[in-house]
């Protein structure tokens, strides 16, 4: 039933002349860098924030991880490649 329902639905949607423009506008509006959860180290010395370039957290690679040294005022940037590796940039 799902396959036939999709054929009917997309057969109708594909006939809408302005559909691609709406899709393009929505992608432009929602495709911006997203910041993931903010986390503090147990001793409170570091804060970590993740940034996904396309918008959906850790599902999109590469992501960038920022580690801030709260006590020293310095930061370190890492690239999370998605294969359990995190490389310092």
C-alpha positions, -999 to +999 in steps of 0.1 A: +000+000+000+028+024+008+044+022-026+011+030-044+003+058-020+037+073-027+031+071-065-002+089-061+012+115-037+043+123-057+025+121-090+003+150-077+032+169-060+054+167-091+027+186-111+028+217-089+048+242-109+062+262-079+071+232-058+109+233-065+109+270-056+093+264-022+117+235-016+147+256-025+135+285-002+129+261+027+164+246+023+180+280+022+161+291+053+169+260+074+204+250+061+226+270+084+252+258+110+237+243+141+253+242+175+249+210+195+248+206+233+271+226+255+290+205+280+313+213+309+342+191+321+337+176+356+363+200+371+347+230+353+379+239+335+367+232+299+335+239+280+328+219+247+304+230+219+298+212+187+290+228+153+274+209+124+279+226+091+247+214+075+224+214+104+216+180+119+241+174+147+263+144+146+245+128+117+264+151+093+301+149+090+324+166+093+314+184+124+336+209+143+341+206+181+353+237+200+370+231+234+373+262+255+397+264+284+376+285+308+404+291+333+431+300+307+409+317+281+423+296+252+404+274+228+412+243+207+393+233+175+388+197+165+373+181+134+350+152+141+351+130+110+324+105+121+346+074+123+353+077+160+383+100+153+387+136+163+416+155+148+430+187+161+428+215+136 
